[in-house]
Amino acid sequence: MEKLRRYRQVHGLSQKQLAKCLGVDPGTIASWESGRHRPMRGKVVAVQELLDGGSILDGRGGGPFLHAR
């Protein structure tokens, strides 16, 4: 999920910082970004809310990595 990496970097967060906010290991963020694993829906929403201040579930937000084509 290269888009996740770019989006995280645009928001000025390291993998370690994002991992701490989400309650996951930094290696988990690395595996999501490399495409080895995909985050579960709840974590996708949490990332989006953290970085975008909204959620696709409530019509706010709309982070680019969630709308990957």
PASE-947798 format. One record per residue: residue number from 1; x, y, z of N, C-alpha, C in turn; residue in one letter. Coordinates in pm, whole numbers, plus 50000, padded with zeros to 5 digits. Each point is the difference from the previous one (the first is absolute). Example, Ala and Ser with C-alpha at 12.3 -4.5 7.8 and 13.67 -1.06 7.14 Angstrom:
nr nX nY nZ caX caY caZ cX cY cZ rest
1 51319 49431 50780 49911 50119 50000 50090 50120 50000 A
2 49965 50105 49928 50082 50119 50006 49923 50109 50073 S
***
This chain:
nr nX nY nZ caX caY caZ cX cY cZ rest
1 50083 49882 50000 49917 50118 50000 50088 50125 50000 M
2 50058 50021 49888 50087 50117 49983 49925 50129 50032 E
3 49870 50001 49972 49923 50121 50029 49996 50028 50150 K
4 49995 49896 50080 50003 50019 50145 50131 50065 50042 L
5 50110 49953 49946 50131 50056 50033 50005 50150 49964 R
6 49958 50032 49880 50003 50140 49957 49908 50086 50086 R
7 49883 49950 50028 49904 50074 50081 50055 50024 50141 Y
8 50061 49895 50060 50060 50012 50133 50110 50105 49998 R
9 50083 49996 49897 50112 50093 49991 49951 50143 49980 Q
10 49896 50019 49920 49943 50134 49980 49954 50059 50134 V
11 49952 49914 50087 49954 50045 50131 50112 50006 50103 H
12 50122 49971 49956 50117 50016 50086 50014 49897 50110 G
13 49948 49881 49978 50010 49895 50101 50099 49892 49958 L
14 50075 49952 50095 50086 49884 49976 49915 49874 50017 S
15 50053 49888 49956 49930 49873 50021 49982 49976 50149 Q
16 50101 50032 50077 49994 49978 50145 49890 50087 50063 K
17 49990 50125 49959 49898 50089 50055 49859 49952 49963 Q
18 49982 49962 49874 49869 49952 49958 49965 49871 50073 L
19 50096 49912 50014 49978 49874 50071 49957 50025 50145 A
20 50065 50094 50066 49966 50031 50139 49856 50053 50009 K
21 49962 50086 49910 49865 50055 49998 49894 49892 49980 C
22 50034 49898 49923 49904 49895 49966 50009 49879 50092 L
23 50101 49999 50087 50015 49887 50091 50049 49874 49931 G
24 50084 50019 49899 50059 49885 49929 50152 50014 50001 V
25 50067 49896 49962 50145 49999 49990 50043 50076 49874 D
26 50113 50073 50006 50048 50067 49879 50019 49906 49882 P
27 50034 49876 50027 50015 49901 49894 49869 49974 49927 G
28 49889 50019 50071 49869 49984 49938 49978 50108 49896 T
29 50036 50122 50034 49987 50111 49904 50087 49971 49878 I
30 50122 49955 50025 50092 49968 49890 49941 49891 49910 A
31 49938 49899 50060 49943 49892 49918 49879 50047 49922 S
32 49923 50094 50054 49888 50057 49925 50052 50080 49882 W
33 50102 50081 50026 50053 50086 49895 50069 49921 49889 E
34 50060 49889 50036 50069 49919 49899 49903 49911 49922 S
35 49879 49987 50051 49902 49915 49935 50003 49854 50044 G
36 50087 49967 50096 50006 49862 50050 49871 49962 50069 R
37 49940 50095 50072 49874 49978 50070 49909 50119 49978 H
38 49872 49978 50018 49902 50109 49989 49940 50024 50138 R
39 49978 50125 50035 49939 50027 50130 49853 49957 50002 P
40 49955 49962 50118 49858 49968 50015 49921 50131 49991 M
41 49875 49989 49965 49914 50117 49977 50004 50099 50116 R
42 49995 49952 50122 50002 50090 50115 50125 50085 50006 G
43 50112 49942 49962 50126 50076 50000 50004 50098 49884 K
44 49942 49963 49887 49994 50091 49886 49922 50125 50040 V
45 49887 49980 50064 49917 50112 50044 50075 50083 50103 V
46 50070 49934 50093 50076 50073 50102 50110 50084 49938 A
47 50070 49946 49902 50105 50076 49931 49938 50122 49933 V
48 49891 49977 49931 49936 50111 49930 49953 50108 50096 Q
49 49941 49962 50110 49954 50098 50097 50117 50076 50060 E
50 50108 49931 50025 50119 50064 50056 50058 50102 49904 L
51 50016 49962 49875 50067 50086 49903 49908 50100 49931 L
52 49874 49967 49993 49906 50081 49923 49897 50073 50086 D
53 49988 49960 50125 49901 50061 50087 49858 49959 49967 G
54 49984 49894 49926 49867 49955 49964 50000 49854 49964 G
55 49886 49952 49963 49987 49860 49967 49911 49984 49878 S
56 50030 49901 49919 49912 49973 49888 49864 49953 50051 I
57 49996 49952 50123 49874 49950 50055 49904 50114 50033 L
58 50051 50119 50033 49912 50112 50032 50000 50106 49891 D
59 50062 49969 49886 49998 50091 49886 50109 50106 50004 G
60 50079 50003 50107 50112 50094 50006 50125 49924 49961 R
61 50108 50069 49987 50126 49934 49969 50008 49962 49854 G
62 50050 49883 49975 50015 49956 49862 50144 49997 49959 G
63 50085 49949 50089 50141 49994 49972 50030 49925 49872 G
64 50101 50042 49927 50029 49942 49870 50035 49853 50002 P
65 50061 49949 50108 50038 49858 49996 49878 49910 50014 F
66 49891 50052 50053 49879 49920 50010 49928 49989 49867 L
67 50032 50091 49911 49933 50002 49871 50094 49956 49888 H
68 50093 49912 50035 50096 49951 49901 49924 49931 49888 A
69 50043 50022 49883 49933 49942 49884 50069 49872 49959 R
***
